[in-house]
Amino acid sequence: MRIFLAGASGLVGAEVARQAASAGHVVAGLVGRWAGVIPGVTETHAVDLADGDAANEWVRHLRPEVVINAAAISEPAACEANPIASQALNVNFPANLAGAAEAVSARFIHISSEQVFDGNNAPYRVDDPPSPINLYGRQKVESEQLVLAASKNPVIVRAPLLLGNSLSGKRSVHEKLFELWSGNAPARFYVDEFRQVCTAGNLAAALLEIAARPDLHGIFHWAGADLSSRYELGQRLAARFGVPPGLVIPLRRAETPAVSAKRPANLALDLAPLNKEIQLKPQTLDDALQELVVPPNFSEWQRKIVSSSRT
């Protein structure tokens, strides 16, 4: 397959590129500011991702068979802080890209989010009405609507909170935790906020299996096999890397009412029908944790922590 991959340097995009190349596909990557190598990408094009016309020009020029959009400002707080920029990338960009894909008869696959739901009525099915409570969720709902209008048979995959190893070593959940932990700063996690995490690699595998199945179209859910609280996740991450458990502090939503009002409590997803349509199985939390590696900048710190805990 010839794949045009927007957001190729991101957590999901980099995994899609790596796995696609291993499977013999040809990947052209679209990035924003990333200037490094992306394993698996045969050609990289840097553009202003807020400029839909620039991306569309490359789609028309390359005429891929599949266009995958993995570009987004995916942190809800960052969307609230930058509403104009996040609207451009999270809403306008995928709508334009879907239209460009349709113009060259390419399949379009768009990554949406669990955050389209309010967290009060889990588990959520694909046909449950969206009920976002933060700007990021509202943007994802709007992007879904525009993509469905711009493309005849698109695929929209609502994804969960993702773990993984980023190209920069600074972007994923555990990589950001190492920034805190290495300064002896504890991380606070909600005990009453629940997510169904998987790795970016597991999501990428699902996307590529979907890409090879032209009979699949519409909205799907993909997530991990296990539902866990954020606090449990923090504990498991600390244990995975030998970090002292005291650096993971429990927190209740009632302690932060203003913040919690924009944070869905439980985003468990019903994975039907996708989990029955593709061969890939939902990933257990144990398997997800085993994929994670120590960020390169913190390998020496982590080695000392593990060594000191044994003495």
C-alpha angles and dihedrals in degrees: 000000000000106000128192107202121195114199092024094163095053128099094268097030094056090051092048090051094048095047094041092053091048088055092052099258123139114236128197110191131210117202139171115213100345112121101173133093119284110203111232097021113117095192130014126203120194116206140152098273089207087063104083093183093062093054092045091054091058092049091052091046098046097036096205125193093227132026116199120191112207095151118115148125092244105175110094092213091054090052091052090049094047108030096161096048093043092049090053095050101032099041116012096040098055091043091055093042092052089054091050091050091050090051092059095038093248124148113249123215118186127188113223129171147249085238090084084086130070097227096237102103108038141196093060124206124209091251096051111113114256116253109178120184100188136050094254091055092048090050091051091051090051091047091053091052093049094046091051089051095047099046131047100219110009126163119229117189118193106211132197133227103306134218123197150116113281126209090243095044089228109079111068130079098261093040091057090047090056088057089058099037095049088059090051090249116142122229119228119219131186115247091197100047116090133200136175099221129190132166126269086242092059092048090048090054090052092049093051092048089051090048089058091051111072089178090070117085139141131050121333138174124225127179143129127297095243131065113212138167118251088245092055089048090052091049092049092049092050091049091047091060100033093250116157110264090228088075089069112073125189119235132183125218090234088064091063106034097163093050095040091055088073096040118084111230101214123017101173110157130211102227096202130150097016095055088060096043100055131050095230114099126219109267122247118230089243091057092045092053092051091060093060122098133194110267108253094240091057103042093104092047092049092048090054092048092052091045093050092049090058095053 
